[in-house]
């Protein structure tokens, strides 16, 4: 589930879910030294329209376990980006993580009417680049020395899904998320790209 930030309620579970410092390596903010410091950051973020941040609450746990944002929102050109995405340790490599990206994309295209959904990340962030491609984003190139983040140069890898490609990407997500794609132990039968998972 995606929902608006509730700083007082969300600070503690998000702080606990994000104790692994590796989560923050490529993000603009964090890591946070305390729950109160995290709450202050959430209070500041809650007042912004761009980036507009969501708290991620998997149905299975009912606890806040990550965050994601819409940012660089440009309605006059029909362009919106998803970013500042982090999945806490309990949410990583789960169906809920993949469903989060599907929900953000579906909302951007089908509800808000955008024509281009972007994904940008540090070019050194191999995990984010693999995720973008897995989720159906197409690589468009690297912008060298695009910005400075936490005192370090950032070359930015750009990815996008356009509205022409969205129906096929949406169908792939929905096929993967279907209950029939998972066995009784919750293991996927087919990958998001439609290829079968080899039997063990």
C-alpha positions, 0 to 999 in steps of 0.5 A: 500500500502507498500512503501519505507520510504520517511523521510521528507514526512512521518515524520509528518503523522506518528508522528500524527498517532502514538500519542497514547503511547500504540503503542510503549509499546512493540516496540524497538523504540519510542515514539518520542517527536517531528516530527523532532525526528521522521524524524531523526529515519526515515532517519536512518531506510531508509538506512538499508537493515535489518530491511527493513522497509515499510511505510503503506499507506491505499488507502482510506486515501492516508496518511502514517499511520503505518510501518512494516519491514522484519528483520532477513533476512536469504536467505541461509536458506529461512527464513524471519521475519516480525516485528516492525509492528505498525498501527497508530490509524486511521489504527487499526482494519481496512481491510487495516491492515489485507491486510498489513500482507497478502501483506507481506506474499505473497511477502515473499513466492510468490515473494521472494521464502522464505520457512518460515515466522516468527512472534516474539513478547513480550510474554506479548503482548497479542494483538500481539499474538492474531493477529499472530494466527488470521493471520495463524501463528502457535505458536512454544513456548516462548524463556525465557529471550530472550533479553532486550528491553527498559531496561526490560526483554523480553520473546519472543513468536515465531510463523511461517508460512511455505511454506507448510502451506502458500497456505491454509493461502493465500486462507483464506486471499484472501477469507476474503479480497474479496469484497463479504465478506463485506456488504454495510457498510463494515462489514465482513460477515465471519471472517478470520478463515472462521466462520460466523459473528453472525447477530446483 
